[in-house]
Amino acid sequence: MKAAVLLSAAALALSAVPAEAQFGQPQKAPKTWASAWVGGLLSPGRVYDPASSSVWAFGSSFSGGLGLHREFGALTLGVEGSIAPARYELRDPNANNAVIEDGSGKLVTTMLSGRLRTGGGGPFGMYLTGGAGALFYRVPSLNRWDPDLALMTGAGIEYRPSAKQTLFLEWGRYWTFHQREGVEDNSARMSQLRGGVRIGF
């Protein structure tokens, strides 16, 4: 009887070793996230150009971007950038907004940004987002990049199908302030809708 008990205990001990090796140690959740998205800029607005006493009017366009962020609990901080080809018109406000020039330009954003998780449950989450940086305009006739101060706020929803992958849909609002004395009366606003994926590592 005693021998049977000892044999049973030995068998249990031997079976525990391969079971532990099979399951291994649990992996830590990723803290660094790389993002990629596509979306659109909605009504980028008009920018007054005091040098030529004219107005640059940009149209809505598709956009794409990349980001890299680090997670600190519910808060995630990092950098991001986007680019959008956009049609534009140069208008003369002193001639009933007559179109002087039109063509294809580019809008580029570079931002320090963050996300704050505000709710959700399980694989679903909700968050607020915001940032500060620059919006660069590019039109062929100027032959240069024209930077403006830019602020951004927004909100999003996300779904995490796995520990290292997140899908998201986000809406944001940009405020840009053109270079000039007294930027308060020379600001432009535009909205952005984007969806994409984040990979954790």
Secondary structure as the mmCIF struct_conf table of DSSP 4:
data_model
#
loop_
_struct_conf.conf_type_id
_struct_conf.id
_struct_conf.beg_label_comp_id
_struct_conf.beg_label_asym_id
_struct_conf.beg_label_seq_id
_struct_conf.end_label_comp_id
_struct_conf.end_label_asym_id
_struct_conf.end_label_seq_id
HELX_RH_AL_P HELX_RH_AL_P1 LYS A 2 PHE A 23
HELX_LH_PP_P HELX_LH_PP_P1 GLN A 25 PRO A 30
STRN STRN1 THR A 32 LEU A 42
STRN STRN2 GLY A 45 ASP A 49
TURN_TY1_P TURN_TY1_P1 PRO A 50 SER A 53
STRN STRN3 SER A 54 PHE A 58
HELX_LH_PP_P HELX_LH_PP_P2 GLY A 59 SER A 60
STRN STRN4 SER A 61 PHE A 72
TURN_TY1_P TURN_TY1_P2 GLY A 73 ALA A 74
STRN STRN5 LEU A 75 ASP A 92
HELX_RH_3T_P HELX_RH_3T_P1 PRO A 93 ALA A 95
TURN_TY1_P TURN_TY1_P3 ASN A 96 ASN A 97
STRN STRN6 ALA A 98 GLY A 121
TURN_TY1_P TURN_TY1_P4 GLY A 122 PRO A 123
STRN STRN7 PHE A 124 VAL A 139
TURN_TY1_P TURN_TY1_P5 PRO A 140 ASN A 143
STRN STRN8 ARG A 144 SER A 162
TURN_TY1_P TURN_TY1_P6 ALA A 163 LYS A 164
STRN STRN9 GLN A 165 PHE A 177
BEND BEND1 GLN A 179 GLU A 181
HELX_RH_3T_P HELX_RH_3T_P2 VAL A 183 ASP A 185
BEND BEND2 ASN A 186 ASN A 186
STRN STRN10 SER A 187 GLY A 200
#
